[in-house]
């Protein structure tokens, strides 16, 4: 859905460009940072001194204990494999590694969340306290849940909510009810008989989807 953006202006005033791209001038300890990364938006908490705490899936710790390799920037392949394996950790990276070549938004969630943010030092302390391995779930505990808890005191994910809403519109629709009923009757026609083992699930599933639509 989202493509990684390439860095611009590699050779012209590199120090100035790098600072403006990866470290906004007003960034402060406890700020919530977000960047587009592959299929979703990635979130982190700025700790100060060019350090960002963020929850990120990573498959590499499953296959090696080499801390030098693990501590390197998490690539998209490592990240996506970590999502599938449900392996993640809250780690600290530089602002540049966290951004992974994308523009950074600072405290954009303040406009979305009705809950006022906590004090910056408290946000950073919460972020630091949770460093280490965590049980990862794409829907129930991801990087957005982590930063929302740190900054606002509630572990929620708007990305998850939007995804579940979209799935519900597709699954819990009259069209899905019709298709499930037709599929069940097609199976019965193929078998050449009407059996309770096929008829009852067909009616139950179709009725449940119909009532939820």
Z-matrix of the N, CA and C atoms (Angstrom, degrees):
N
C 1 1.448
C 2 1.524 1 111.19
N 3 1.289 2 113.23 1 -45.77
C 4 1.460 3 118.14 2 177.23
C 5 1.521 4 109.24 3 -112.04
N 6 1.345 5 117.89 4 139.85
C 7 1.464 6 122.36 5 176.72
C 8 1.507 7 109.09 6 -106.20
N 9 1.323 8 115.55 7 145.60
C 10 1.465 9 120.06 8 177.41
C 11 1.519 10 109.70 9 -66.76
N 12 1.312 11 116.71 10 136.21
C 13 1.458 12 121.70 11 178.47
C 14 1.521 13 109.37 12 -88.13
N 15 1.347 14 115.94 13 138.38
C 16 1.457 15 120.42 14 178.61
C 17 1.518 16 110.26 15 -81.86
N 18 1.343 17 116.44 16 149.54
C 19 1.455 18 121.12 17 176.99
C 20 1.521 19 110.23 18 -69.32
N 21 1.334 20 116.18 19 139.41
C 22 1.458 21 121.99 20 176.61
C 23 1.527 22 110.13 21 -107.61
N 24 1.349 23 115.10 22 161.67
C 25 1.456 24 122.39 23 174.65
C 26 1.524 25 111.75 24 58.34
N 27 1.322 26 118.06 25 57.91
C 28 1.462 27 122.10 26 -178.20
C 29 1.532 28 111.72 27 -67.32
N 30 1.297 29 117.10 28 -37.02
C 31 1.462 30 119.35 29 -167.88
C 32 1.527 31 113.51 30 -108.90
N 33 1.286 32 118.31 31 -13.75
C 34 1.455 33 120.00 32 -177.48
C 35 1.524 34 109.73 33 -95.68
N 36 1.308 35 116.06 34 113.65
C 37 1.473 36 122.93 35 -179.00
C 38 1.523 37 111.05 36 47.78
N 39 1.334 38 118.85 37 61.99
C 40 1.462 39 121.27 38 -172.53
C 41 1.513 40 114.02 39 -60.83
N 42 1.327 41 119.38 40 -38.10
C 43 1.457 42 119.92 41 -177.61
C 44 1.518 43 111.07 42 -66.80
N 45 1.322 44 116.55 43 -43.14
C 46 1.454 45 120.11 44 -179.87
C 47 1.518 46 111.15 45 -65.04
N 48 1.354 47 117.05 46 -44.07
C 49 1.445 48 120.98 47 -178.28
C 50 1.525 49 110.85 48 -66.11
N 51 1.326 50 116.38 49 -42.21
C 52 1.454 51 119.05 50 -178.71
C 53 1.517 52 110.95 51 -63.02
N 54 1.305 53 116.97 52 -41.57
C 55 1.457 54 119.50 53 -179.35
C 56 1.524 55 110.45 54 -65.34
N 57 1.344 56 117.19 55 -43.60
C 58 1.460 57 119.68 56 -178.15
C 59 1.524 58 111.90 57 -68.54
N 60 1.353 59 117.08 58 -29.36
C 61 1.460 60 119.70 59 -176.54
C 62 1.524 61 112.08 60 -84.06
N 63 1.315 62 117.15 61 -42.72
C 64 1.452 63 120.00 62 -172.26
C 65 1.524 64 114.36 63 -100.34
N 66 1.298 65 117.95 64 -22.61
C 67 1.456 66 119.03 65 -176.64
C 68 1.525 67 109.53 66 -134.99
N 69 1.336 68 117.42 67 88.34
C 70 1.459 69 120.90 68 179.61
C 71 1.523 70 111.13 69 -53.88
N 72 1.331 71 118.65 70 145.32
C 73 1.466 72 121.32 71 -173.97
C 74 1.524 73 114.14 72 -62.46
N 75 1.329 74 118.57 73 -25.27
C 76 1.458 75 120.84 74 -176.29
C 77 1.520 76 113.17 75 -98.68
N 78 1.309 77 117.44 76 8.77
C 79 1.457 78 120.42 77 -178.61
C 80 1.521 79 110.31 78 -65.19
N 81 1.337 80 116.02 79 134.14
C 82 1.462 81 121.38 80 -175.77
C 83 1.526 82 109.67 81 -134.45
N 84 1.325 83 114.76 82 161.88
C 85 1.461 84 120.97 83 178.50
C 86 1.533 85 109.29 84 -58.44
N 87 1.327 86 115.29 85 129.64
C 88 1.456 87 120.65 86 -179.19
C 89 1.516 88 114.68 87 94.52
N 90 1.347 89 117.40 88 -4.66
C 91 1.464 90 119.94 89 178.47
C 92 1.524 91 110.58 90 -69.74
N 93 1.319 92 115.57 91 147.53
C 94 1.453 93 122.22 92 177.61
C 95 1.526 94 108.70 93 -95.30
N 96 1.324 95 116.50 94 121.87
C 97 1.462 96 122.08 95 -178.28
C 98 1.520 97 109.91 96 -108.85
N 99 1.327 98 116.63 97 145.06
C 100 1.458 99 119.75 98 176.23
C 101 1.518 100 110.33 99 -142.95
N 102 1.331 101 115.01 100 144.18
C 103 1.472 102 122.12 101 179.71
C 104 1.520 103 108.98 102 -140.43
N 105 1.342 104 118.11 103 146.71
C 106 1.470 105 119.75 104 172.78
C 107 1.517 106 109.53 105 -73.70
N 108 1.334 107 116.67 106 134.13
C 109 1.461 108 119.99 107 -179.27
C 110 1.523 109 109.92 108 -145.71
N 111 1.323 110 116.35 109 109.95
C 112 1.457 111 124.09 110 179.29
C 113 1.536 112 111.03 111 57.71
N 114 1.331 113 118.50 112 -106.93
C 115 1.461 114 121.48 113 -172.80
C 116 1.520 115 114.21 114 -98.20
N 117 1.326 116 118.25 115 -1.24
C 118 1.458 117 119.75 116 -175.51
C 119 1.514 118 110.11 117 -154.37
N 120 1.318 119 116.43 118 176.14
C 121 1.460 120 122.11 119 176.15
C 122 1.521 121 109.03 120 -92.73
N 123 1.331 122 115.87 121 133.89
C 124 1.460 123 120.97 122 -179.45
C 125 1.527 124 109.80 123 -103.64
N 126 1.343 125 116.44 124 142.59
C 127 1.456 126 122.25 125 -173.57
C 128 1.529 127 111.66 126 -122.95
N 129 1.325 128 115.86 127 152.83
C 130 1.459 129 121.52 128 176.33
C 131 1.518 130 110.79 129 -156.49
N 132 1.323 131 115.72 130 168.84
C 133 1.467 132 122.90 131 178.17
C 134 1.524 133 108.58 132 -117.17
N 135 1.335 134 116.33 133 127.57
C 136 1.462 135 120.46 134 -179.50
C 137 1.527 136 109.42 135 -78.92
N 138 1.337 137 116.20 136 128.36
C 139 1.460 138 122.07 137 -177.56
C 140 1.519 139 112.85 138 -100.61
N 141 1.328 140 117.46 139 -9.53
C 142 1.457 141 121.23 140 -173.78
C 143 1.518 142 110.80 141 98.95
N 144 1.329 143 116.08 142 163.12
C 145 1.468 144 121.66 143 177.48
C 146 1.529 145 112.45 144 54.92
N 147 1.344 146 116.56 145 41.26
C 148 1.466 147 122.46 146 176.65
C 149 1.523 148 112.45 147 62.54
N 150 1.340 149 118.37 148 33.39
C 151 1.466 150 122.11 149 -179.40
C 152 1.525 151 109.87 150 -121.82
N 153 1.329 152 115.17 151 135.34
C 154 1.458 153 121.78 152 178.54
C 155 1.524 154 109.05 153 -126.44
N 156 1.327 155 117.15 154 126.36
C 157 1.460 156 122.14 155 174.19
C 158 1.520 157 108.09 156 -93.01
N 159 1.323 158 116.28 157 129.16
C 160 1.462 159 119.15 158 -179.71
C 161 1.519 160 110.42 159 -151.42
N 162 1.321 161 115.65 160 148.41
C 163 1.456 162 122.29 161 176.63
C 164 1.518 163 107.38 162 -90.45
N 165 1.315 164 116.99 163 121.00
C 166 1.456 165 119.68 164 -176.06
C 167 1.526 166 110.99 165 -140.68
N 168 1.324 167 117.56 166 130.46
C 169 1.462 168 120.26 167 175.14
C 170 1.533 169 109.92 168 -64.15
N 171 1.323 170 116.06 169 144.04
C 172 1.464 171 120.24 170 -178.41
C 173 1.521 172 109.06 171 -156.61
N 174 1.320 173 116.05 172 119.41
C 175 1.462 174 121.29 173 -177.60
C 176 1.521 175 113.06 174 -82.11
N 177 1.328 176 117.54 175 -19.41
C 178 1.461 177 120.52 176 -173.04
C 179 1.530 178 113.84 177 -58.44
N 180 1.355 179 120.16 178 -40.82
C 181 1.476 180 118.98 179 179.43
C 182 1.521 181 113.97 180 -60.91
N 183 1.325 182 117.82 181 -17.29
C 184 1.465 183 120.79 182 179.12
C 185 1.522 184 111.16 183 -73.58
N 186 1.333 185 117.17 184 -30.71
C 187 1.464 186 120.52 185 -172.87
C 188 1.528 187 113.12 186 -109.39
N 189 1.352 188 118.18 187 -7.24
C 190 1.467 189 119.72 188 179.16
C 191 1.522 190 110.66 189 -152.88
N 192 1.323 191 115.47 190 152.91
C 193 1.461 192 121.74 191 174.90
C 194 1.524 193 110.97 192 -107.25
N 195 1.313 194 116.55 193 10.33
C 196 1.459 195 122.16 194 -179.74
C 197 1.523 196 109.80 195 -70.55
N 198 1.333 197 116.68 196 101.06
C 199 1.460 198 120.94 197 -175.95
C 200 1.519 199 112.40 198 -65.88
N 201 1.313 200 117.05 199 -28.32
C 202 1.462 201 120.30 200 177.95
C 203 1.526 202 110.90 201 -64.13
N 204 1.330 203 116.29 202 -41.65
C 205 1.470 204 120.71 203 178.69
C 206 1.521 205 111.23 204 -72.61
N 207 1.332 206 116.11 205 -40.52
C 208 1.464 207 120.28 206 -178.73
C 209 1.522 208 111.57 207 -64.83
N 210 1.336 209 116.32 208 -35.59
C 211 1.463 210 120.02 209 -176.17
C 212 1.527 211 113.26 210 -73.38
N 213 1.336 212 117.13 211 -12.96
C 214 1.455 213 119.62 212 178.29
C 215 1.526 214 110.36 213 -70.16
N 216 1.328 215 116.15 214 162.50
C 217 1.447 216 122.32 215 -178.49
C 218 1.531 217 111.18 216 -51.50
N 219 1.331 218 116.69 217 132.70
C 220 1.456 219 122.04 218 -179.72
C 221 1.523 220 109.25 219 -77.45
N 222 1.329 221 116.21 220 117.21
C 223 1.460 222 121.19 221 179.57
C 224 1.530 223 109.76 222 -78.61
N 225 1.321 224 115.54 223 167.96
C 226 1.462 225 119.75 224 179.82
C 227 1.520 226 112.50 225 -63.85
N 228 1.345 227 117.20 226 -33.38
C 229 1.469 228 119.81 227 178.65
C 230 1.523 229 109.90 228 -65.90
N 231 1.329 230 116.65 229 -46.68
C 232 1.464 231 119.99 230 176.80
C 233 1.519 232 111.00 231 -59.16
N 234 1.329 233 116.18 232 -40.37
C 235 1.461 234 121.26 233 -177.83
C 236 1.521 235 111.21 234 -65.55
N 237 1.325 236 117.48 235 -49.71
C 238 1.460 237 121.11 236 -176.53
C 239 1.527 238 111.86 237 -65.81
N 240 1.346 239 116.93 238 -38.23
C 241 1.460 240 119.67 239 175.73
C 242 1.524 241 110.93 240 -66.29
N 243 1.326 242 116.41 241 -34.60
C 244 1.456 243 120.54 242 176.59
C 245 1.518 244 112.07 243 -65.60
N 246 1.338 245 116.75 244 -36.70
C 247 1.465 246 120.91 245 176.82
C 248 1.526 247 109.97 246 -60.78
N 249 1.341 248 116.35 247 -45.79
C 250 1.460 249 121.06 248 -179.25
C 251 1.531 250 110.95 249 -64.83
N 252 1.344 251 115.96 250 -41.75
C 253 1.466 252 120.61 251 -178.20
C 254 1.527 253 112.73 252 -82.28
N 255 1.335 254 117.61 253 -8.44
C 256 1.469 255 123.48 254 -178.63
C 257 1.524 256 111.48 255 59.85
N 258 1.331 257 114.70 256 41.04
C 259 1.467 258 121.52 257 178.93
C 260 1.522 259 108.17 258 -115.21
N 261 1.324 260 117.02 259 125.58
C 262 1.469 261 120.45 260 -177.29
C 263 1.517 262 109.98 261 -152.61
N 264 1.324 263 115.09 262 169.15
C 265 1.460 264 121.08 263 175.15
C 266 1.517 265 109.05 264 -152.06
N 267 1.319 266 115.41 265 155.39
C 268 1.464 267 121.22 266 170.18
C 269 1.519 268 105.78 267 -92.90
N 270 1.325 269 117.03 268 115.88
C 271 1.452 270 122.57 269 -174.42
C 272 1.518 271 110.23 270 -130.57
N 273 1.312 272 115.39 271 169.45
C 274 1.463 273 121.84 272 179.76
C 275 1.518 274 108.73 273 -114.99
N 276 1.324 275 116.21 274 127.10
C 277 1.463 276 122.29 275 177.04
C 278 1.521 277 109.01 276 -130.49
N 279 1.313 278 115.65 277 167.86
C 280 1.456 279 120.24 278 174.21
C 281 1.529 280 109.35 279 -69.35
N 282 1.322 281 116.43 280 161.89
C 283 1.462 282 120.57 281 178.28
C 284 1.524 283 110.48 282 -60.27
N 285 1.328 284 116.70 283 -39.84
C 286 1.465 285 120.77 284 -178.96
C 287 1.521 286 111.23 285 -64.48
N 288 1.340 287 117.70 286 -45.74
C 289 1.457 288 120.32 287 179.33
C 290 1.525 289 110.91 288 -65.52
N 291 1.323 290 117.02 289 -38.77
C 292 1.464 291 120.55 290 178.18
C 293 1.527 292 110.59 291 -62.34
N 294 1.335 293 116.96 292 -42.70
C 295 1.467 294 121.12 293 -177.81
C 296 1.510 295 111.85 294 -66.44
N 297 1.333 296 118.21 295 -34.97
C 298 1.466 297 123.71 296 176.68
C 299 1.534 298 111.14 297 55.20
N 300 1.320 299 115.07 298 39.18
C 301 1.453 300 120.31 299 175.88
C 302 1.509 301 115.92 300 88.42
N 303 1.324 302 118.35 301 3.77
C 304 1.460 303 121.37 302 -177.32
C 305 1.525 304 111.39 303 -108.40
N 306 1.322 305 115.60 304 161.65
C 307 1.455 306 121.20 305 174.16
C 308 1.527 307 110.05 306 -69.10
N 309 1.334 308 116.54 307 149.83
C 310 1.450 309 121.56 308 -178.27
C 311 1.522 310 110.06 309 -108.40
N 312 1.348 311 115.95 310 132.95
C 313 1.452 312 121.62 311 170.09
C 314 1.524 313 108.31 312 -101.07
N 315 1.336 314 116.42 313 137.18
C 316 1.461 315 121.27 314 -177.10
C 317 1.522 316 109.36 315 -111.56
N 318 1.340 317 116.08 316 122.67
C 319 1.468 318 123.01 317 175.29
C 320 1.526 319 113.13 318 55.72
N 321 1.330 320 116.37 319 32.54
C 322 1.466 321 120.25 320 178.22
C 323 1.524 322 111.43 321 -65.18
N 324 1.341 323 117.78 322 -29.29
C 325 1.462 324 121.56 323 -178.85
C 326 1.518 325 112.58 324 -69.32
N 327 1.338 326 118.06 325 -16.30
C 328 1.462 327 120.24 326 177.57
C 329 1.524 328 111.34 327 -60.28
N 330 1.328 329 116.99 328 -27.98
C 331 1.466 330 120.84 329 -179.93
C 332 1.522 331 111.82 330 -80.25
N 333 1.320 332 116.18 331 -21.43
C 334 1.464 333 121.17 332 -175.79
C 335 1.517 334 111.88 333 -94.48
N 336 1.331 335 116.27 334 -40.35
C 337 1.462 336 121.67 335 -174.71
C 338 1.526 337 110.82 336 -83.44
N 339 1.335 338 116.58 337 132.34
C 340 1.460 339 121.00 338 177.96
C 341 1.520 340 112.20 339 -76.30
N 342 1.330 341 116.49 340 -19.98
C 343 1.458 342 121.57 341 -179.87
C 344 1.530 343 109.82 342 -79.14
N 345 1.330 344 118.98 343 128.81
C 346 1.470 345 119.90 344 178.24
C 347 1.521 346 110.97 345 -67.85
N 348 1.333 347 118.40 346 147.46
C 349 1.470 348 120.79 347 -178.97
C 350 1.518 349 111.60 348 -70.06
N 351 1.321 350 115.79 349 152.56
C 352 1.458 351 121.77 350 175.26
C 353 1.524 352 109.91 351 -75.85
N 354 1.325 353 116.42 352 171.32
C 355 1.460 354 121.17 353 175.63
C 356 1.528 355 109.84 354 -59.88
N 357 1.332 356 116.26 355 142.55
C 358 1.456 357 121.09 356 -174.64
C 359 1.516 358 113.74 357 -55.90
N 360 1.327 359 117.90 358 -42.14
C 361 1.464 360 120.44 359 179.50
C 362 1.527 361 111.25 360 -65.66
N 363 1.328 362 116.53 361 -38.15
C 364 1.464 363 120.09 362 178.01
C 365 1.525 364 110.60 363 -65.88
N 366 1.330 365 116.75 364 -39.92
C 367 1.468 366 121.17 365 177.51
C 368 1.527 367 110.10 366 -60.01
N 369 1.324 368 116.31 367 -47.39
C 370 1.460 369 120.88 368 -179.38
C 371 1.528 370 111.45 369 -65.07
N 372 1.336 371 117.13 370 -39.39
C 373 1.466 372 120.05 371 178.75
C 374 1.526 373 111.13 372 -63.22
N 375 1.327 374 116.81 373 -40.67
C 376 1.463 375 120.03 374 177.21
C 377 1.528 376 110.48 375 -63.18
N 378 1.311 377 115.53 376 -42.18
C 379 1.468 378 120.15 377 -179.83
C 380 1.522 379 111.15 378 -62.44
N 381 1.320 380 116.81 379 -42.77
C 382 1.472 381 121.60 380 -179.05
C 383 1.527 382 111.39 381 -69.79
N 384 1.320 383 116.72 382 -34.49
C 385 1.458 384 120.96 383 -177.66
C 386 1.524 385 111.86 384 -64.94
N 387 1.326 386 117.54 385 -27.36
C 388 1.461 387 121.90 386 -175.46
C 389 1.530 388 113.45 387 -95.31
N 390 1.336 389 117.21 388 8.89
C 391 1.468 390 120.08 389 -179.71
C 392 1.528 391 110.87 390 -60.57
N 393 1.325 392 116.00 391 141.99
C 394 1.456 393 121.14 392 178.42
C 395 1.517 394 111.74 393 123.98
N 396 1.326 395 116.09 394 -174.35
C 397 1.461 396 121.99 395 -177.74
C 398 1.528 397 111.18 396 -68.32
N 399 1.330 398 115.85 397 143.00
C 400 1.462 399 121.37 398 178.22
C 401 1.528 400 108.77 399 -138.08
N 402 1.327 401 114.84 400 159.69
C 403 1.458 402 120.49 401 173.02
C 404 1.519 403 107.97 402 -82.23
N 405 1.323 404 116.80 403 120.14
C 406 1.464 405 120.95 404 -173.52
C 407 1.524 406 111.82 405 -99.23
N 408 1.320 407 115.65 406 139.99
C 409 1.456 408 121.66 407 172.38
C 410 1.520 409 107.97 408 -140.20
N 411 1.310 410 116.83 409 126.58
C 412 1.453 411 121.23 410 -178.55
C 413 1.521 412 111.54 411 -58.30
N 414 1.341 413 116.72 412 -35.93
C 415 1.460 414 120.21 413 -177.44
C 416 1.521 415 113.72 414 -96.66
N 417 1.341 416 117.93 415 -33.44
C 418 1.457 417 119.34 416 -168.25
C 419 1.525 418 114.41 417 -109.71
N 420 1.323 419 118.54 418 -17.93
C 421 1.472 420 119.53 419 173.56
C 422 1.520 421 109.56 420 -156.61
N 423 1.311 422 115.25 421 94.44
C 424 1.455 423 121.06 422 179.45
C 425 1.529 424 110.03 423 -123.26
N 426 1.329 425 116.95 424 -168.60
C 427 1.464 426 120.51 425 -175.58
C 428 1.522 427 112.41 426 -62.80
N 429 1.335 428 117.37 427 -29.60
C 430 1.468 429 119.68 428 179.35
C 431 1.519 430 111.48 429 -73.38
N 432 1.330 431 117.70 430 -39.73
C 433 1.470 432 120.04 431 174.30
C 434 1.529 433 110.29 432 -56.55
N 435 1.327 434 115.57 433 -42.69
C 436 1.470 435 120.93 434 -177.96
C 437 1.529 436 111.91 435 -61.56
N 438 1.331 437 117.38 436 -51.93
C 439 1.472 438 119.17 437 -176.47
C 440 1.523 439 111.68 438 -70.77
N 441 1.333 440 117.45 439 -32.40
C 442 1.464 441 119.77 440 178.89
C 443 1.524 442 110.69 441 -66.82
N 444 1.327 443 116.73 442 -37.16
C 445 1.462 444 119.09 443 175.53
C 446 1.528 445 110.53 444 -65.89
N 447 1.320 446 116.23 445 -43.80
C 448 1.463 447 119.96 446 -177.69
C 449 1.528 448 111.88 447 -63.94
N 450 1.315 449 117.82 448 -43.37
C 451 1.470 450 120.35 449 -172.72
C 452 1.533 451 113.64 450 -91.05
N 453 1.352 452 116.85 451 -31.86
C 454 1.464 453 118.99 452 -174.36
C 455 1.525 454 113.64 453 -120.06
N 456 1.321 455 116.96 454 -7.61
C 457 1.455 456 119.48 455 177.57
C 458 1.509 457 114.30 456 83.27
N 459 1.335 458 118.48 457 11.98
C 460 1.463 459 120.37 458 177.98
C 461 1.522 460 109.17 459 -142.08
N 462 1.328 461 115.73 460 128.34
C 463 1.461 462 121.58 461 -175.82
C 464 1.522 463 109.88 462 -86.92
N 465 1.325 464 116.70 463 88.51
C 466 1.461 465 122.00 464 178.91
C 467 1.523 466 108.89 465 -127.65
N 468 1.327 467 115.58 466 162.73
C 469 1.458 468 120.75 467 179.10
C 470 1.525 469 109.43 468 -138.68
N 471 1.320 470 117.08 469 114.73
C 472 1.455 471 121.24 470 178.21
C 473 1.521 472 110.95 471 -70.48
N 474 1.334 473 116.83 472 -32.08
C 475 1.465 474 119.99 473 176.44
C 476 1.522 475 110.61 474 -61.98
N 477 1.346 476 116.33 475 -43.37
C 478 1.455 477 120.81 476 178.70
C 479 1.520 478 110.99 477 -63.75
N 480 1.324 479 116.44 478 -42.67
C 481 1.464 480 120.93 479 179.93
C 482 1.528 481 110.74 480 -61.44
N 483 1.324 482 116.83 481 -44.88
C 484 1.462 483 120.33 482 -179.92
C 485 1.525 484 111.18 483 -64.72
N 486 1.352 485 116.47 484 -39.40
C 487 1.453 486 120.44 485 178.97
C 488 1.526 487 110.84 486 -64.36
N 489 1.339 488 116.94 487 -47.46
C 490 1.462 489 120.82 488 -179.02
C 491 1.528 490 111.02 489 -63.93
N 492 1.331 491 116.57 490 -36.57
C 493 1.466 492 120.44 491 177.82
C 494 1.520 493 110.55 492 -63.93
N 495 1.336 494 116.41 493 -42.19
C 496 1.462 495 120.39 494 179.55
C 497 1.528 496 110.89 495 -65.28
N 498 1.352 497 116.30 496 -42.73
C 499 1.465 498 119.97 497 179.12
C 500 1.524 499 110.41 498 -63.34
N 501 1.324 500 115.90 499 -41.65
C 502 1.467 501 119.84 500 -179.78
C 503 1.519 502 111.34 501 -60.89
N 504 1.346 503 117.18 502 -39.43
C 505 1.461 504 120.51 503 179.76
C 506 1.520 505 111.33 504 -63.64
N 507 1.336 506 115.89 505 -33.63
C 508 1.464 507 119.92 506 -179.18
C 509 1.521 508 111.00 507 -79.03
N 510 1.345 509 115.92 508 -49.85
C 511 1.463 510 120.52 509 -174.02
C 512 1.527 511 111.32 510 -73.52
N 513 1.337 512 115.73 511 -48.31
C 514 1.465 513 120.15 512 -176.08
C 515 1.533 514 110.10 513 -89.82
N 516 1.307 515 115.87 514 65.88
C 517 1.458 516 121.46 515 179.17
C 518 1.517 517 109.06 516 -130.40
N 519 1.318 518 116.41 517 161.38
C 520 1.461 519 120.17 518 178.49
C 521 1.531 520 111.40 519 -63.40
N 522 1.327 521 115.27 520 -34.08
C 523 1.465 522 118.74 521 178.10
C 524 1.519 523 110.95 522 -61.44
N 525 1.340 524 117.18 523 -42.05
C 526 1.467 525 120.98 524 178.36
C 527 1.519 526 111.23 525 -64.47
N 528 1.346 527 116.74 526 -37.50
C 529 1.463 528 120.63 527 177.83
C 530 1.528 529 110.45 528 -63.24
N 531 1.347 530 116.32 529 -44.92
C 532 1.467 531 120.15 530 178.11
C 533 1.526 532 111.44 531 -61.45
N 534 1.349 533 115.35 532 -45.39
C 535 1.467 534 119.89 533 -177.34
C 536 1.524 535 112.06 534 -64.82
N 537 1.340 536 117.33 535 -39.08
C 538 1.466 537 119.79 536 179.33
C 539 1.521 538 110.67 537 -66.63
N 540 1.351 539 116.67 538 -38.43
C 541 1.463 540 119.89 539 177.86
C 542 1.527 541 110.98 540 -66.52
N 543 1.334 542 115.93 541 -45.88
C 544 1.457 543 119.81 542 178.86
C 545 1.526 544 111.58 543 -61.83
N 546 1.360 545 116.12 544 -38.81
C 547 1.456 546 119.91 545 178.41
C 548 1.513 547 112.04 546 -62.80
N 549 1.324 548 116.36 547 -41.70
C 550 1.462 549 120.40 548 178.68
C 551 1.517 550 112.66 549 -64.54
N 552 1.342 551 115.75 550 -44.16
C 553 1.464 552 118.92 551 178.98
C 554 1.528 553 111.59 552 -67.92
N 555 1.338 554 116.60 553 -32.12
C 556 1.460 555 120.20 554 176.76
C 557 1.526 556 110.54 555 -63.72
N 558 1.339 557 116.37 556 -40.20
C 559 1.467 558 120.53 557 177.43
C 560 1.517 559 110.42 558 -63.17
N 561 1.344 560 116.28 559 -41.77
C 562 1.468 561 119.88 560 -179.90
C 563 1.529 562 111.31 561 -65.13
N 564 1.336 563 116.33 562 -39.87
C 565 1.459 564 119.41 563 177.04
C 566 1.518 565 111.57 564 -65.00
N 567 1.336 566 115.74 565 -38.02
C 568 1.463 567 119.85 566 179.13
C 569 1.524 568 110.98 567 -65.78
N 570 1.342 569 116.04 568 -39.17
C 571 1.465 570 120.12 569 179.22
C 572 1.521 571 111.46 570 -75.51
N 573 1.330 572 116.07 571 -21.11
C 574 1.461 573 119.87 572 178.25
C 575 1.505 574 114.04 573 80.86
N 576 1.328 575 116.64 574 13.39
C 577 1.458 576 119.43 575 179.08
C 578 1.524 577 109.33 576 -157.19
N 579 1.321 578 114.29 577 158.83
C 580 1.462 579 120.82 578 177.14
C 581 1.519 580 108.19 579 -103.64
N 582 1.317 581 116.19 580 112.60
C 583 1.469 582 120.86 581 -179.00
C 584 1.519 583 109.69 582 -116.65
N 585 1.316 584 117.47 583 148.35
C 586 1.469 585 120.45 584 178.31
C 587 1.528 586 113.09 585 -58.57
N 588 1.343 587 116.79 586 -30.74
C 589 1.463 588 120.27 587 -178.65
C 590 1.526 589 112.08 588 -65.22
N 591 1.324 590 117.59 589 -24.85
C 592 1.462 591 121.97 590 178.23
C 593 1.519 592 111.10 591 -101.42
N 594 1.328 593 116.85 592 -41.50
C 595 1.461 594 121.30 593 -175.03
C 596 1.526 595 112.50 594 -65.60
N 597 1.341 596 116.38 595 -47.02
C 598 1.467 597 119.46 596 -176.42
C 599 1.540 598 112.73 597 -63.95
N 600 1.356 599 119.58 598 -47.83
C 601 1.469 600 118.57 599 176.60
C 602 1.522 601 112.76 600 -61.42
N 603 1.344 602 117.04 601 -36.45
C 604 1.459 603 120.18 602 179.62
C 605 1.519 604 110.65 603 -62.82
N 606 1.319 605 116.71 604 -48.03
C 607 1.458 606 120.81 605 179.56
C 608 1.518 607 111.74 606 -65.62
N 609 1.339 608 116.52 607 -41.19
C 610 1.463 609 120.34 608 -177.20
C 611 1.524 610 111.52 609 -66.53
N 612 1.337 611 116.72 610 -47.33
C 613 1.468 612 120.67 611 -179.62
C 614 1.522 613 110.99 612 -63.92
N 615 1.329 614 116.42 613 -46.25
C 616 1.458 615 120.26 614 -179.35
C 617 1.523 616 111.53 615 -62.76
N 618 1.321 617 116.76 616 -41.88
C 619 1.473 618 121.19 617 179.53
C 620 1.524 619 110.99 618 -65.61
N 621 1.345 620 116.64 619 -41.87
C 622 1.468 621 120.79 620 -179.29
C 623 1.529 622 110.61 621 -63.51
N 624 1.320 623 117.31 622 -45.23
C 625 1.467 624 120.78 623 179.35
C 626 1.529 625 110.04 624 -65.51
N 627 1.336 626 116.62 625 -40.28
C 628 1.469 627 120.73 626 179.68
C 629 1.523 628 110.99 627 -60.77
N 630 1.336 629 117.34 628 -43.60
C 631 1.461 630 121.21 629 -178.71
C 632 1.522 631 111.80 630 -70.85
N 633 1.340 632 116.56 631 -29.91
C 634 1.478 633 119.82 632 -179.88
C 635 1.520 634 112.31 633 -80.95
N 636 1.314 635 116.60 634 -18.67
C 637 1.481 636 120.12 635 -176.68
C 638 1.525 637 111.40 636 -72.26
